[in-house]
Amino acid sequence: MRLDQMTPEQRARFEAHCAQQRARSKFPLPITCMVCEKLIADLRAPFGQQQVAAAPVVIPFFGYFCGQACANAFERDYGILFKRNATGEVSYE
Ligand SMILES: [Zn+2]
């Protein structure tokens, strides 16, 4: 199939496919703290060496913090209340 002979529908589908591939390869690479931008995890690193921060805080569908201090800072700065566990730490586990 020649690219210049694609129908508009085929071309649209092909372009959507390419965009998806790009999004997939770009998405989870280095994960950084939303406050201080410290590296939390690098999914390009070999398995077992990907996590960099000692106790990262993960907020599902939202973001990552390198630790409780940055989660607290973000909460305070943006007036958001995260879920906390029995010991008062931000936790969604
Ligand atoms: Zn941080």
PDB file of the backbone (N, CA, C, O) and the ligand in Angstrom, with CONECT records:
HET     ZN  A 101       1
ATOM      1  N   MET A   1       0.841  -1.199   0.000  1.00  0.00           N
ATOM      2  CA  MET A   1       0.000   0.000   0.000  1.00  0.00           C
ATOM      3  C   MET A   1       0.881   1.255   0.000  1.00  0.00           C
ATOM      4  O   MET A   1       1.795   1.387   0.814  1.00  0.00           O
ATOM      5  N   ARG A   2       0.599   2.140  -0.894  1.00  0.00           N
ATOM      6  CA  ARG A   2       1.370   3.390  -0.935  1.00  0.00           C
ATOM      7  C   ARG A   2       0.689   4.439  -0.083  1.00  0.00           C
ATOM      8  O   ARG A   2      -0.534   4.581  -0.100  1.00  0.00           O
ATOM      9  N   LEU A   3       1.513   5.182   0.673  1.00  0.00           N
ATOM     10  CA  LEU A   3       0.950   6.182   1.580  1.00  0.00           C
ATOM     11  C   LEU A   3       0.138   7.236   0.836  1.00  0.00           C
ATOM     12  O   LEU A   3      -0.875   7.722   1.338  1.00  0.00           O
ATOM     13  N   ASP A   4       0.599   7.586  -0.376  1.00  0.00           N
ATOM     14  CA  ASP A   4      -0.109   8.655  -1.091  1.00  0.00           C
ATOM     15  C   ASP A   4      -1.400   8.165  -1.745  1.00  0.00           C
ATOM     16  O   ASP A   4      -2.147   8.951  -2.329  1.00  0.00           O
ATOM     17  N   GLN A   5      -1.654   6.864  -1.640  1.00  0.00           N
ATOM     18  CA  GLN A   5      -2.911   6.346  -2.192  1.00  0.00           C
ATOM     19  C   GLN A   5      -3.914   5.996  -1.102  1.00  0.00           C
ATOM     20  O   GLN A   5      -4.952   5.392  -1.370  1.00  0.00           O
ATOM     21  N   MET A   6      -3.597   6.379   0.121  1.00  0.00           N
ATOM     22  CA  MET A   6      -4.528   6.107   1.210  1.00  0.00           C
ATOM     23  C   MET A   6      -5.794   6.930   1.048  1.00  0.00           C
ATOM     24  O   MET A   6      -5.761   8.068   0.578  1.00  0.00           O
ATOM     25  N   THR A   7      -6.894   6.340   1.441  1.00  0.00           N
ATOM     26  CA  THR A   7      -8.128   7.131   1.501  1.00  0.00           C
ATOM     27  C   THR A   7      -8.040   8.018   2.743  1.00  0.00           C
ATOM     28  O   THR A   7      -7.259   7.725   3.648  1.00  0.00           O
ATOM     29  N   PRO A   8      -8.816   9.084   2.803  1.00  0.00           N
ATOM     30  CA  PRO A   8      -8.769   9.939   4.013  1.00  0.00           C
ATOM     31  C   PRO A   8      -9.041   9.133   5.282  1.00  0.00           C
ATOM     32  O   PRO A   8      -8.479   9.412   6.342  1.00  0.00           O
ATOM     33  N   GLU A   9      -9.901   8.142   5.158  1.00  0.00           N
ATOM     34  CA  GLU A   9     -10.223   7.329   6.334  1.00  0.00           C
ATOM     35  C   GLU A   9      -9.027   6.503   6.776  1.00  0.00           C
ATOM     36  O   GLU A   9      -8.735   6.412   7.968  1.00  0.00           O
ATOM     37  N   GLN A  10      -8.333   5.898   5.810  1.00  0.00           N
ATOM     38  CA  GLN A  10      -7.138   5.111   6.131  1.00  0.00           C
ATOM     39  C   GLN A  10      -6.061   6.002   6.741  1.00  0.00           C
ATOM     40  O   GLN A  10      -5.388   5.625   7.700  1.00  0.00           O
ATOM     41  N   ARG A  11      -5.916   7.192   6.162  1.00  0.00           N
ATOM     42  CA  ARG A  11      -4.890   8.098   6.646  1.00  0.00           C
ATOM     43  C   ARG A  11      -5.183   8.505   8.096  1.00  0.00           C
ATOM     44  O   ARG A  11      -4.281   8.540   8.934  1.00  0.00           O
ATOM     45  N   ALA A  12      -6.433   8.806   8.375  1.00  0.00           N
ATOM     46  CA  ALA A  12      -6.816   9.202   9.739  1.00  0.00           C
ATOM     47  C   ALA A  12      -6.511   8.074  10.714  1.00  0.00           C
ATOM     48  O   ALA A  12      -6.013   8.303  11.817  1.00  0.00           O
ATOM     49  N   ARG A  13      -6.824   6.838  10.284  1.00  0.00           N
ATOM     50  CA  ARG A  13      -6.587   5.698  11.169  1.00  0.00           C
ATOM     51  C   ARG A  13      -5.093   5.498  11.407  1.00  0.00           C
ATOM     52  O   ARG A  13      -4.653   5.203  12.518  1.00  0.00           O
ATOM     53  N   PHE A  14      -4.325   5.669  10.324  1.00  0.00           N
ATOM     54  CA  PHE A  14      -2.876   5.518  10.414  1.00  0.00           C
ATOM     55  C   PHE A  14      -2.270   6.577  11.333  1.00  0.00           C
ATOM     56  O   PHE A  14      -1.383   6.284  12.136  1.00  0.00           O
ATOM     57  N   GLU A  15      -2.759   7.806  11.204  1.00  0.00           N
ATOM     58  CA  GLU A  15      -2.219   8.881  12.032  1.00  0.00           C
ATOM     59  C   GLU A  15      -2.582   8.681  13.498  1.00  0.00           C
ATOM     60  O   GLU A  15      -1.786   8.988  14.385  1.00  0.00           O
ATOM     61  N   ALA A  16      -3.770   8.172  13.750  1.00  0.00           N
ATOM     62  CA  ALA A  16      -4.185   7.886  15.124  1.00  0.00           C
ATOM     63  C   ALA A  16      -3.286   6.809  15.709  1.00  0.00           C
ATOM     64  O   ALA A  16      -2.894   6.872  16.874  1.00  0.00           O
ATOM     65  N   HIS A  17      -2.968   5.830  14.893  1.00  0.00           N
ATOM     66  CA  HIS A  17      -2.078   4.749  15.326  1.00  0.00           C
ATOM     67  C   HIS A  17      -0.707   5.302  15.705  1.00  0.00           C
ATOM     68  O   HIS A  17      -0.149   4.930  16.737  1.00  0.00           O
ATOM     69  N   CYS A  18      -0.167   6.187  14.874  1.00  0.00           N
ATOM     70  CA  CYS A  18       1.147   6.772  15.144  1.00  0.00           C
ATOM     71  C   CYS A  18       1.123   7.594  16.424  1.00  0.00           C
ATOM     72  O   CYS A  18       2.055   7.530  17.226  1.00  0.00           O
ATOM     73  N   ALA A  19       0.054   8.368  16.616  1.00  0.00           N
ATOM     74  CA  ALA A  19      -0.049   9.205  17.807  1.00  0.00           C
ATOM     75  C   ALA A  19      -0.077   8.328  19.048  1.00  0.00           C
ATOM     76  O   ALA A  19       0.514   8.662  20.075  1.00  0.00           O
ATOM     77  N   GLN A  20      -0.770   7.202  18.939  1.00  0.00           N
ATOM     78  CA  GLN A  20      -0.877   6.281  20.062  1.00  0.00           C
ATOM     79  C   GLN A  20       0.494   5.671  20.402  1.00  0.00           C
ATOM     80  O   GLN A  20       0.861   5.545  21.570  1.00  0.00           O
ATOM     81  N   GLN A  21       1.228   5.303  19.363  1.00  0.00           N
ATOM     82  CA  GLN A  21       2.559   4.741  19.557  1.00  0.00           C
ATOM     83  C   GLN A  21       3.473   5.749  20.256  1.00  0.00           C
ATOM     84  O   GLN A  21       4.221   5.418  21.176  1.00  0.00           O
ATOM     85  N   ARG A  22       3.380   6.993  19.780  1.00  0.00           N
ATOM     86  CA  ARG A  22       4.219   8.039  20.373  1.00  0.00           C
ATOM     87  C   ARG A  22       3.857   8.243  21.837  1.00  0.00           C
ATOM     88  O   ARG A  22       4.737   8.354  22.690  1.00  0.00           O
ATOM     89  N   ALA A  23       2.554   8.290  22.128  1.00  0.00           N
ATOM     90  CA  ALA A  23       2.101   8.509  23.499  1.00  0.00           C
ATOM     91  C   ALA A  23       2.582   7.378  24.391  1.00  0.00           C
ATOM     92  O   ALA A  23       2.995   7.595  25.529  1.00  0.00           O
ATOM     93  N   ARG A  24       2.520   6.166  23.854  1.00  0.00           N
ATOM     94  CA  ARG A  24       2.906   5.004  24.643  1.00  0.00           C
ATOM     95  C   ARG A  24       4.393   5.020  24.967  1.00  0.00           C
ATOM     96  O   ARG A  24       4.795   4.679  26.080  1.00  0.00           O
ATOM     97  N   SER A  25       5.210   5.417  23.994  1.00  0.00           N
ATOM     98  CA  SER A  25       6.641   5.392  24.245  1.00  0.00           C
ATOM     99  C   SER A  25       7.076   6.581  25.093  1.00  0.00           C
ATOM    100  O   SER A  25       8.125   6.533  25.734  1.00  0.00           O
ATOM    101  N   LYS A  26       6.279   7.646  25.100  1.00  0.00           N
ATOM    102  CA  LYS A  26       6.664   8.839  25.842  1.00  0.00           C
ATOM    103  C   LYS A  26       6.163   8.772  27.278  1.00  0.00           C
ATOM    104  O   LYS A  26       6.829   9.254  28.194  1.00  0.00           O
ATOM    105  N   PHE A  27       4.998   8.179  27.476  1.00  0.00           N
ATOM    106  CA  PHE A  27       4.294   8.343  28.741  1.00  0.00           C
ATOM    107  C   PHE A  27       5.087   8.063  30.016  1.00  0.00           C
ATOM    108  O   PHE A  27       5.451   9.022  30.698  1.00  0.00           O
ATOM    109  N   PRO A  28       5.377   6.821  30.381  1.00  0.00           N
ATOM    110  CA  PRO A  28       5.792   6.669  31.784  1.00  0.00           C
ATOM    111  C   PRO A  28       7.280   6.807  32.037  1.00  0.00           C
ATOM    112  O   PRO A  28       7.755   6.284  33.046  1.00  0.00           O
ATOM    113  N   LEU A  29       8.029   7.460  31.212  1.00  0.00           N
ATOM    114  CA  LEU A  29       9.474   7.444  31.371  1.00  0.00           C
ATOM    115  C   LEU A  29       9.959   7.947  32.726  1.00  0.00           C
ATOM    116  O   LEU A  29       9.596   7.335  33.731  1.00  0.00           O
ATOM    117  N   PRO A  30      10.736   8.992  32.832  1.00  0.00           N
ATOM    118  CA  PRO A  30      11.117   9.332  34.201  1.00  0.00           C
ATOM    119  C   PRO A  30       9.924   9.951  34.925  1.00  0.00           C
ATOM    120  O   PRO A  30       9.256  10.831  34.383  1.00  0.00           O
ATOM    121  N   ILE A  31       9.662   9.501  36.127  1.00  0.00           N
ATOM    122  CA  ILE A  31       8.588  10.043  36.940  1.00  0.00           C
ATOM    123  C   ILE A  31       9.226  10.966  37.965  1.00  0.00           C
ATOM    124  O   ILE A  31      10.132  10.570  38.699  1.00  0.00           O
ATOM    125  N   THR A  32       8.742  12.198  38.007  1.00  0.00           N
ATOM    126  CA  THR A  32       9.366  13.163  38.911  1.00  0.00           C
ATOM    127  C   THR A  32       8.344  13.711  39.901  1.00  0.00           C
ATOM    128  O   THR A  32       7.137  13.659  39.665  1.00  0.00           O
ATOM    129  N   CYS A  33       8.846  14.232  41.001  1.00  0.00           N
ATOM    130  CA  CYS A  33       8.008  14.809  42.052  1.00  0.00           C
ATOM    131  C   CYS A  33       7.306  16.055  41.520  1.00  0.00           C
ATOM    132  O   CYS A  33       7.918  16.873  40.833  1.00  0.00           O
ATOM    133  N   MET A  34       6.019  16.198  41.841  1.00  0.00           N
ATOM    134  CA  MET A  34       5.253  17.341  41.344  1.00  0.00           C
ATOM    135  C   MET A  34       5.627  18.635  42.052  1.00  0.00           C
ATOM    136  O   MET A  34       5.250  19.715  41.598  1.00  0.00           O
ATOM    137  N   VAL A  35       6.357  18.544  43.151  1.00  0.00           N
ATOM    138  CA  VAL A  35       6.740  19.752  43.881  1.00  0.00           C
ATOM    139  C   VAL A  35       8.192  20.125  43.581  1.00  0.00           C
ATOM    140  O   VAL A  35       8.464  21.227  43.105  1.00  0.00           O
ATOM    141  N   CYS A  36       9.118  19.218  43.856  1.00  0.00           N
ATOM    142  CA  CYS A  36      10.536  19.584  43.745  1.00  0.00           C
ATOM    143  C   CYS A  36      11.189  19.016  42.478  1.00  0.00           C
ATOM    144  O   CYS A  36      12.359  19.286  42.209  1.00  0.00           O
ATOM    145  N   GLU A  37      10.436  18.233  41.703  1.00  0.00           N
ATOM    146  CA  GLU A  37      10.917  17.667  40.443  1.00  0.00           C
ATOM    147  C   GLU A  37      12.075  16.692  40.604  1.00  0.00           C
ATOM    148  O   GLU A  37      12.775  16.385  39.640  1.00  0.00           O
ATOM    149  N   LYS A  38      12.271  16.212  41.816  1.00  0.00           N
ATOM    150  CA  LYS A  38      13.265  15.165  42.039  1.00  0.00           C
ATOM    151  C   LYS A  38      12.816  13.892  41.319  1.00  0.00           C
ATOM    152  O   LYS A  38      11.623  13.596  41.249  1.00  0.00           O
ATOM    153  N   LEU A  39      13.774  13.152  40.791  1.00  0.00           N
ATOM    154  CA  LEU A  39      13.453  11.903  40.104  1.00  0.00           C
ATOM    155  C   LEU A  39      12.938  10.868  41.094  1.00  0.00           C
ATOM    156  O   LEU A  39      13.592  10.582  42.097  1.00  0.00           O
ATOM    157  N   ILE A  40      11.784  10.317  40.818  1.00  0.00           N
ATOM    158  CA  ILE A  40      11.194   9.295  41.698  1.00  0.00           C
ATOM    159  C   ILE A  40      11.433   7.909  41.127  1.00  0.00           C
ATOM    160  O   ILE A  40      11.840   6.995  41.845  1.00  0.00           O
ATOM    161  N   ALA A  41      11.181   7.758  39.850  1.00  0.00           N
ATOM    162  CA  ALA A  41      11.394   6.463  39.211  1.00  0.00           C
ATOM    163  C   ALA A  41      11.719   6.696  37.745  1.00  0.00           C
ATOM    164  O   ALA A  41      11.202   7.615  37.109  1.00  0.00           O
ATOM    165  N   ASP A  42      12.572   5.857  37.238  1.00  0.00           N
ATOM    166  CA  ASP A  42      12.916   5.939  35.826  1.00  0.00           C
ATOM    167  C   ASP A  42      12.631   4.588  35.189  1.00  0.00           C
ATOM    168  O   ASP A  42      13.391   3.634  35.358  1.00  0.00           O
ATOM    169  N   LEU A  43      11.521   4.520  34.453  1.00  0.00           N
ATOM    170  CA  LEU A  43      11.091   3.236  33.900  1.00  0.00           C
ATOM    171  C   LEU A  43      11.964   2.774  32.735  1.00  0.00           C
ATOM    172  O   LEU A  43      11.765   1.682  32.203  1.00  0.00           O
ATOM    173  N   ARG A  44      12.926   3.599  32.340  1.00  0.00           N
ATOM    174  CA  ARG A  44      13.855   3.158  31.298  1.00  0.00           C
ATOM    175  C   ARG A  44      15.004   2.377  31.909  1.00  0.00           C
ATOM    176  O   ARG A  44      15.712   1.650  31.211  1.00  0.00           O
ATOM    177  N   ALA A  45      15.192   2.532  33.243  1.00  0.00           N
ATOM    178  CA  ALA A  45      16.274   1.826  33.926  1.00  0.00           C
ATOM    179  C   ALA A  45      15.942   0.338  33.985  1.00  0.00           C
ATOM    180  O   ALA A  45      14.780  -0.049  33.859  1.00  0.00           O
ATOM    181  N   PRO A  46      16.970  -0.498  34.178  1.00  0.00           N
ATOM    182  CA  PRO A  46      16.704  -1.943  34.241  1.00  0.00           C
ATOM    183  C   PRO A  46      15.782  -2.274  35.408  1.00  0.00           C
ATOM    184  O   PRO A  46      15.792  -1.591  36.432  1.00  0.00           O
ATOM    185  N   PHE A  47      15.001  -3.306  35.251  1.00  0.00           N
ATOM    186  CA  PHE A  47      14.066  -3.712  36.293  1.00  0.00           C
ATOM    187  C   PHE A  47      14.814  -3.915  37.607  1.00  0.00           C
ATOM    188  O   PHE A  47      15.884  -4.523  37.622  1.00  0.00           O
ATOM    189  N   GLY A  48      14.260  -3.413  38.706  1.00  0.00           N
ATOM    190  CA  GLY A  48      14.920  -3.537  39.996  1.00  0.00           C
ATOM    191  C   GLY A  48      15.702  -2.277  40.352  1.00  0.00           C
ATOM    192  O   GLY A  48      16.025  -2.054  41.519  1.00  0.00           O
ATOM    193  N   GLN A  49      16.008  -1.454  39.349  1.00  0.00           N
ATOM    194  CA  GLN A  49      16.735  -0.202  39.618  1.00  0.00           C
ATOM    195  C   GLN A  49      15.898   0.996  39.224  1.00  0.00           C
ATOM    196  O   GLN A  49      16.412   2.107  39.095  1.00  0.00           O
ATOM    197  N   GLN A  50      14.614   0.772  39.033  1.00  0.00           N
ATOM    198  CA  GLN A  50      13.785   1.844  38.502  1.00  0.00           C
ATOM    199  C   GLN A  50      13.377   2.858  39.564  1.00  0.00           C
ATOM    200  O   GLN A  50      13.279   4.055  39.293  1.00  0.00           O
ATOM    201  N   GLN A  51      13.141   2.357  40.783  1.00  0.00           N
ATOM    202  CA  GLN A  51      12.700   3.287  41.812  1.00  0.00           C
ATOM    203  C   GLN A  51      13.892   4.009  42.395  1.00  0.00           C
ATOM    204  O   GLN A  51      14.876   3.383  42.789  1.00  0.00           O
ATOM    205  N   VAL A  52      13.805   5.334  42.451  1.00  0.00           N
ATOM    206  CA  VAL A  52      14.913   6.146  42.925  1.00  0.00           C
ATOM    207  C   VAL A  52      14.614   6.703  44.319  1.00  0.00           C
ATOM    208  O   VAL A  52      15.459   6.620  45.211  1.00  0.00           O
ATOM    209  N   ALA A  53      13.410   7.272  44.514  1.00  0.00           N
ATOM    210  CA  ALA A  53      13.050   7.834  45.819  1.00  0.00           C
ATOM    211  C   ALA A  53      12.772   6.707  46.803  1.00  0.00           C
ATOM    212  O   ALA A  53      12.273   5.648  46.423  1.00  0.00           O
ATOM    213  N   ALA A  54      13.104   6.946  48.082  1.00  0.00           N
ATOM    214  CA  ALA A  54      12.968   5.899  49.089  1.00  0.00           C
ATOM    215  C   ALA A  54      11.497   5.597  49.406  1.00  0.00           C
ATOM    216  O   ALA A  54      11.098   4.434  49.468  1.00  0.00           O
ATOM    217  N   ALA A  55      10.706   6.634  49.603  1.00  0.00           N
ATOM    218  CA  ALA A  55       9.307   6.415  49.998  1.00  0.00           C
ATOM    219  C   ALA A  55       8.394   7.353  49.222  1.00  0.00           C
ATOM    220  O   ALA A  55       7.835   8.295  49.785  1.00  0.00           O
ATOM    221  N   PRO A  56       8.247   7.093  47.939  1.00  0.00           N
ATOM    222  CA  PRO A  56       7.431   8.005  47.134  1.00  0.00           C
ATOM    223  C   PRO A  56       5.953   7.926  47.515  1.00  0.00           C
ATOM    224  O   PRO A  56       5.474   6.902  48.002  1.00  0.00           O
ATOM    225  N   VAL A  57       5.254   9.017  47.286  1.00  0.00           N
ATOM    226  CA  VAL A  57       3.813   9.058  47.531  1.00  0.00           C
ATOM    227  C   VAL A  57       3.133   9.091  46.170  1.00  0.00           C
ATOM    228  O   VAL A  57       3.384   9.981  45.358  1.00  0.00           O
ATOM    229  N   VAL A  58       2.275   8.117  45.932  1.00  0.00           N
ATOM    230  CA  VAL A  58       1.590   8.013  44.643  1.00  0.00           C
ATOM    231  C   VAL A  58       0.136   8.406  44.833  1.00  0.00           C
ATOM    232  O   VAL A  58      -0.562   7.846  45.678  1.00  0.00           O
ATOM    233  N   ILE A  59      -0.313   9.365  44.048  1.00  0.00           N
ATOM    234  CA  ILE A  59      -1.722   9.752  44.069  1.00  0.00           C
ATOM    235  C   ILE A  59      -2.323   9.231  42.765  1.00  0.00           C
ATOM    236  O   ILE A  59      -1.988   9.739  41.695  1.00  0.00           O
ATOM    237  N   PRO A  60      -3.200   8.231  42.830  1.00  0.00           N
ATOM    238  CA  PRO A  60      -3.696   7.617  41.595  1.00  0.00           C
ATOM    239  C   PRO A  60      -4.378   8.632  40.667  1.00  0.00           C
ATOM    240  O   PRO A  60      -5.163   9.469  41.115  1.00  0.00           O
ATOM    241  N   PHE A  61      -4.074   8.545  39.402  1.00  0.00           N
ATOM    242  CA  PHE A  61      -4.633   9.405  38.355  1.00  0.00           C
ATOM    243  C   PHE A  61      -4.307  10.872  38.597  1.00  0.00           C
ATOM    244  O   PHE A  61      -4.969  11.756  38.054  1.00  0.00           O
ATOM    245  N   PHE A  62      -3.307  11.128  39.396  1.00  0.00           N
ATOM    246  CA  PHE A  62      -2.999  12.525  39.699  1.00  0.00           C
ATOM    247  C   PHE A  62      -1.513  12.806  39.569  1.00  0.00           C
ATOM    248  O   PHE A  62      -1.105  13.603  38.725  1.00  0.00           O
ATOM    249  N   GLY A  63      -0.694  12.154  40.400  1.00  0.00           N
ATOM    250  CA  GLY A  63       0.724  12.432  40.286  1.00  0.00           C
ATOM    251  C   GLY A  63       1.539  11.761  41.360  1.00  0.00           C
ATOM    252  O   GLY A  63       1.067  10.879  42.077  1.00  0.00           O
ATOM    253  N   TYR A  64       2.777  12.202  41.452  1.00  0.00           N
ATOM    254  CA  TYR A  64       3.751  11.560  42.343  1.00  0.00           C
ATOM    255  C   TYR A  64       4.491  12.621  43.139  1.00  0.00           C
ATOM    256  O   TYR A  64       4.775  13.716  42.652  1.00  0.00           O
ATOM    257  N   PHE A  65       4.798  12.256  44.391  1.00  0.00           N
ATOM    258  CA  PHE A  65       5.647  13.101  45.226  1.00  0.00           C
ATOM    259  C   PHE A  65       6.807  12.245  45.722  1.00  0.00           C
ATOM    260  O   PHE A  65       6.670  11.032  45.875  1.00  0.00           O
ATOM    261  N   CYS A  66       7.956  12.888  45.973  1.00  0.00           N
ATOM    262  CA  CYS A  66       9.122  12.117  46.398  1.00  0.00           C
ATOM    263  C   CYS A  66       8.976  11.666  47.841  1.00  0.00           C
ATOM    264  O   CYS A  66       9.663  10.737  48.268  1.00  0.00           O
ATOM    265  N   GLY A  67       8.084  12.312  48.609  1.00  0.00           N
ATOM    266  CA  GLY A  67       7.897  11.901  49.998  1.00  0.00           C
ATOM    267  C   GLY A  67       6.766  12.686  50.632  1.00  0.00           C
ATOM    268  O   GLY A  67       6.119  13.507  49.982  1.00  0.00           O
ATOM    269  N   GLN A  68       6.537  12.424  51.909  1.00  0.00           N
ATOM    270  CA  GLN A  68       5.428  13.068  52.612  1.00  0.00           C
ATOM    271  C   GLN A  68       5.579  14.596  52.652  1.00  0.00           C
ATOM    272  O   GLN A  68       4.587  15.320  52.568  1.00  0.00           O
ATOM    273  N   ALA A  69       6.815  15.081  52.780  1.00  0.00           N
ATOM    274  CA  ALA A  69       7.013  16.525  52.905  1.00  0.00           C
ATOM    275  C   ALA A  69       6.510  17.254  51.664  1.00  0.00           C
ATOM    276  O   ALA A  69       5.881  18.306  51.774  1.00  0.00           O
ATOM    277  N   CYS A  70       6.785  16.696  50.478  1.00  0.00           N
ATOM    278  CA  CYS A  70       6.340  17.356  49.248  1.00  0.00           C
ATOM    279  C   CYS A  70       4.824  17.204  49.072  1.00  0.00           C
ATOM    280  O   CYS A  70       4.165  18.107  48.557  1.00  0.00           O
ATOM    281  N   ALA A  71       4.277  16.071  49.496  1.00  0.00           N
ATOM    282  CA  ALA A  71       2.824  15.898  49.425  1.00  0.00           C
ATOM    283  C   ALA A  71       2.143  16.926  50.316  1.00  0.00           C
ATOM    284  O   ALA A  71       1.137  17.524  49.932  1.00  0.00           O
ATOM    285  N   ASN A  72       2.692  17.128  51.501  1.00  0.00           N
ATOM    286  CA  ASN A  72       2.147  18.130  52.423  1.00  0.00           C
ATOM    287  C   ASN A  72       2.236  19.531  51.830  1.00  0.00           C
ATOM    288  O   ASN A  72       1.294  20.317  51.925  1.00  0.00           O
ATOM    289  N   ALA A  73       3.375  19.834  51.220  1.00  0.00           N
ATOM    290  CA  ALA A  73       3.582  21.156  50.641  1.00  0.00           C
ATOM    291  C   ALA A  73       2.582  21.413  49.522  1.00  0.00           C
ATOM    292  O   ALA A  73       2.031  22.507  49.404  1.00  0.00           O
ATOM    293  N   PHE A  74       2.357  20.389  48.704  1.00  0.00           N
ATOM    294  CA  PHE A  74       1.422  20.542  47.590  1.00  0.00           C
ATOM    295  C   PHE A  74       0.005  20.749  48.120  1.00  0.00           C
ATOM    296  O   PHE A  74      -0.741  21.595  47.626  1.00  0.00           O
ATOM    297  N   GLU A  75      -0.346  19.970  49.122  1.00  0.00           N
ATOM    298  CA  GLU A  75      -1.663  20.074  49.746  1.00  0.00           C
ATOM    299  C   GLU A  75      -1.897  21.499  50.251  1.00  0.00           C
ATOM    300  O   GLU A  75      -2.951  22.094  50.031  1.00  0.00           O
ATOM    301  N   ARG A  76      -0.884  22.020  50.932  1.00  0.00           N
ATOM    302  CA  ARG A  76      -0.990  23.353  51.511  1.00  0.00           C
ATOM    303  C   ARG A  76      -1.065  24.410  50.406  1.00  0.00           C
ATOM    304  O   ARG A  76      -1.906  25.308  50.454  1.00  0.00           O
ATOM    305  N   ASP A  77      -0.185  24.298  49.417  1.00  0.00           N
ATOM    306  CA  ASP A  77      -0.123  25.323  48.378  1.00  0.00           C
ATOM    307  C   ASP A  77      -1.379  25.360  47.519  1.00  0.00           C
ATOM    308  O   ASP A  77      -1.812  26.434  47.103  1.00  0.00           O
ATOM    309  N   TYR A  78      -1.963  24.208  47.249  1.00  0.00           N
ATOM    310  CA  TYR A  78      -3.102  24.166  46.338  1.00  0.00           C
ATOM    311  C   TYR A  78      -4.428  23.995  47.052  1.00  0.00           C
ATOM    312  O   TYR A  78      -5.478  23.966  46.411  1.00  0.00           O
ATOM    313  N   GLY A  79      -4.393  23.881  48.375  1.00  0.00           N
ATOM    314  CA  GLY A  79      -5.632  23.737  49.129  1.00  0.00           C
ATOM    315  C   GLY A  79      -6.364  22.437  48.837  1.00  0.00           C
ATOM    316  O   GLY A  79      -7.594  22.382  48.866  1.00  0.00           O
ATOM    317  N   ILE A  80      -5.588  21.382  48.553  1.00  0.00           N
ATOM    318  CA  ILE A  80      -6.160  20.075  48.266  1.00  0.00           C
ATOM    319  C   ILE A  80      -5.996  19.206  49.510  1.00  0.00           C
ATOM    320  O   ILE A  80      -5.006  19.338  50.229  1.00  0.00           O
ATOM    321  N   LEU A  81      -6.947  18.330  49.767  1.00  0.00           N
ATOM    322  CA  LEU A  81      -6.772  17.377  50.862  1.00  0.00           C
ATOM    323  C   LEU A  81      -6.644  15.982  50.290  1.00  0.00           C
ATOM    324  O   LEU A  81      -7.581  15.463  49.683  1.00  0.00           O
ATOM    325  N   PHE A  82      -5.491  15.376  50.480  1.00  0.00           N
ATOM    326  CA  PHE A  82      -5.293  13.995  50.043  1.00  0.00           C
ATOM    327  C   PHE A  82      -5.806  13.041  51.111  1.00  0.00           C
ATOM    328  O   PHE A  82      -6.020  13.417  52.263  1.00  0.00           O
ATOM    329  N   LYS A  83      -5.994  11.803  50.694  1.00  0.00           N
ATOM    330  CA  LYS A  83      -6.397  10.763  51.633  1.00  0.00           C
ATOM    331  C   LYS A  83      -5.216  10.432  52.549  1.00  0.00           C
ATOM    332  O   LYS A  83      -4.068  10.382  52.110  1.00  0.00           O
ATOM    333  N   ARG A  84      -5.518  10.212  53.813  1.00  0.00           N
ATOM    334  CA  ARG A  84      -4.448   9.869  54.759  1.00  0.00           C
ATOM    335  C   ARG A  84      -4.769   8.573  55.468  1.00  0.00           C
ATOM    336  O   ARG A  84      -5.927   8.214  55.677  1.00  0.00           O
ATOM    337  N   ASN A  85      -3.691   7.878  55.833  1.00  0.00           N
ATOM    338  CA  ASN A  85      -3.885   6.608  56.545  1.00  0.00           C
ATOM    339  C   ASN A  85      -3.956   6.861  58.056  1.00  0.00           C
ATOM    340  O   ASN A  85      -3.931   8.009  58.499  1.00  0.00           O
ATOM    341  N   ALA A  86      -4.043   5.795  58.833  1.00  0.00           N
ATOM    342  CA  ALA A  86      -4.229   5.903  60.278  1.00  0.00           C
ATOM    343  C   ALA A  86      -3.092   6.655  60.963  1.00  0.00           C
ATOM    344  O   ALA A  86      -3.293   7.269  62.010  1.00  0.00           O
ATOM    345  N   THR A  87      -1.901   6.607  60.372  1.00  0.00           N
ATOM    346  CA  THR A  87      -0.772   7.298  60.988  1.00  0.00           C
ATOM    347  C   THR A  87      -0.635   8.740  60.481  1.00  0.00           C
ATOM    348  O   THR A  87       0.333   9.424  60.812  1.00  0.00           O
ATOM    349  N   GLY A  88      -1.585   9.191  59.692  1.00  0.00           N
ATOM    350  CA  GLY A  88      -1.589  10.588  59.251  1.00  0.00           C
ATOM    351  C   GLY A  88      -0.761  10.851  58.014  1.00  0.00           C
ATOM    352  O   GLY A  88      -0.582  12.009  57.635  1.00  0.00           O
ATOM    353  N   GLU A  89      -0.251   9.818  57.375  1.00  0.00           N
ATOM    354  CA  GLU A  89       0.524  10.028  56.161  1.00  0.00           C
ATOM    355  C   GLU A  89      -0.379  10.008  54.944  1.00  0.00           C
ATOM    356  O   GLU A  89      -1.395   9.313  54.922  1.00  0.00           O
ATOM    357  N   VAL A  90      -0.002  10.774  53.933  1.00  0.00           N
ATOM    358  CA  VAL A  90      -0.740  10.730  52.685  1.00  0.00           C
ATOM    359  C   VAL A  90      -0.575   9.339  52.103  1.00  0.00           C
ATOM    360  O   VAL A  90       0.548   8.889  51.879  1.00  0.00           O
ATOM    361  N   SER A  91      -1.673   8.659  51.859  1.00  0.00           N
ATOM    362  CA  SER A  91      -1.579   7.281  51.360  1.00  0.00           C
ATOM    363  C   SER A  91      -2.846   6.881  50.614  1.00  0.00           C
ATOM    364  O   SER A  91      -3.966   7.135  51.058  1.00  0.00           O
ATOM    365  N   TYR A  92      -2.632   6.254  49.476  1.00  0.00           N
ATOM    366  CA  TYR A  92      -3.753   5.720  48.700  1.00  0.00           C
ATOM    367  C   TYR A  92      -3.593   4.212  48.542  1.00  0.00           C
ATOM    368  O   TYR A  92      -4.151   3.618  47.619  1.00  0.00           O
ATOM    369  N   GLU A  93      -2.842   3.604  49.427  1.00  0.00           N
ATOM    370  CA  GLU A  93      -2.620   2.162  49.301  1.00  0.00           C
ATOM    371  C   GLU A  93      -3.738   1.379  49.935  1.00  0.00           C
ATOM    372  O   GLU A  93      -3.714   0.148  49.922  1.00  0.00           O
TER     373      GLU A  93
HETATM  374 ZN    ZN A 101       9.634  16.330  46.163  1.00  0.00          ZN2+
END
